[in-house]
């Protein structure tokens, strides 16, 4: 496994192991859990996490289409949060933020909606 700038692999994998072992409470089916993990990995820009969960998802029978849908949804939420943060920073610095309806609220112009 290659080392990525700014990515502490020694810190990632123990967390993945602990979380997977604690998850076995039966409240969520494995495929749903893996889709959430894949989306969170993509939103966090964590390549090693995504690769880890992608292997598990493939072994569990998830299709490429299901995985891509989870990743695309995560990226919509991430983009919306980024836009709101950017506008908040501009406002805090006394700059005029663009008028945006993106606050992840359901609306026709929402960046987080489908």
C-alpha positions in Angstrom: 0.0 0.0 0.0 1.4 3.4 -0.9 1.7 6.2 1.5 -0.4 9.3 0.6 0.5 12.8 1.6 -1.4 13.9 4.7 -2.9 10.4 5.2 -1.9 8.6 8.4 -2.5 5.0 7.4 -1.3 3.7 10.8 -4.2 5.7 12.3 -6.9 4.7 9.8 -6.9 0.9 9.9 -7.1 0.4 13.7 -10.2 2.7 13.6 -11.7 0.7 10.7 -11.1 -2.6 12.6 -12.6 -1.3 15.9 -15.7 0.2 14.1 -16.3 -3.0 12.1 -16.2 -5.1 15.2 -18.5 -2.8 17.1 -21.0 -2.6 14.2 -22.2 -6.2 14.6 -25.3 -5.3 16.5 -27.7 -6.3 13.7 -29.5 -3.0 13.4 -28.4 -2.5 9.8 -27.8 -5.0 7.0 -24.2 -5.4 5.8 -24.8 -4.0 2.3 -26.4 -0.8 3.7 -23.6 -0.4 6.1 -21.0 -0.8 3.4 -22.7 1.7 1.2 -22.6 4.3 4.0 -18.9 3.5 4.7 -18.1 4.0 1.0 -20.0 7.3 0.8 -18.3 8.5 4.0 -14.9 7.4 2.6 -15.5 9.3 -0.6 -16.7 12.4 1.3 -13.7 12.3 3.6 -11.3 11.9 0.6 -9.8 8.8 2.2 -8.5 6.6 -0.6 -7.3 3.8 1.7 -10.7 3.7 3.4 -12.5 3.6 0.1 -10.3 0.8 -1.2 -10.9 -1.1 2.0 -14.6 -0.9 1.9 -14.8 -1.3 -1.9 -13.2 -4.8 -1.5 -15.7 -5.7 1.2 -18.6 -4.3 -0.9 -17.6 -6.3 -4.0 -17.3 -9.4 -1.9 -20.7 -8.8 -0.4 -22.2 -8.6 -3.9 -22.8 -4.8 -4.3 -22.8 -3.7 -7.9 -20.8 -0.9 -9.4 -24.0 1.0 -9.9 -24.9 0.8 -6.2 -21.5 1.9 -5.1 -21.4 4.8 -7.6 -24.9 6.0 -6.4 -23.6 6.0 -2.8 -20.5 7.9 -3.7 -22.5 10.4 -5.8 -24.9 11.1 -3.0 -22.0 11.6 -0.6 -20.4 14.0 -3.0 -23.6 16.1 -3.3 -23.7 16.5 0.5 -20.0 17.3 0.6 -20.4 19.9 -2.1 -23.3 21.5 -0.4 -21.4 21.7 2.9 -18.4 23.2 1.1 -20.6 25.8 -0.6 -22.2 26.8 2.7 -18.8 27.0 4.5 -17.3 29.0 1.7 -20.2 31.5 1.9 -19.9 31.7 5.6 -16.2 32.5 5.4 -16.8 35.2 2.9 -19.6 36.7 5.1 -17.3 36.6 8.2 -14.6 38.4 6.2 -17.0 41.1 5.2 -17.3 40.0 1.6 -20.6 39.5 -0.1 -21.4 35.9 -0.4 -23.3 34.8 -3.5 -27.1 34.3 -3.0 -27.4 30.6 -2.7 -30.3 28.4 -1.6 -27.9 25.7 -0.8 -28.3 24.9 2.8 -29.1 21.2 2.3 -32.7 22.1 2.7 -35.2 20.4 0.3 -35.8 22.9 -2.5 -35.7 22.8 -6.3 -32.3 24.5 -6.2 -30.8 22.5 -3.3 -27.3 21.2 -3.9 -27.9 18.2 -1.7 -31.1 17.0 -3.3 -31.4 14.7 -6.2 
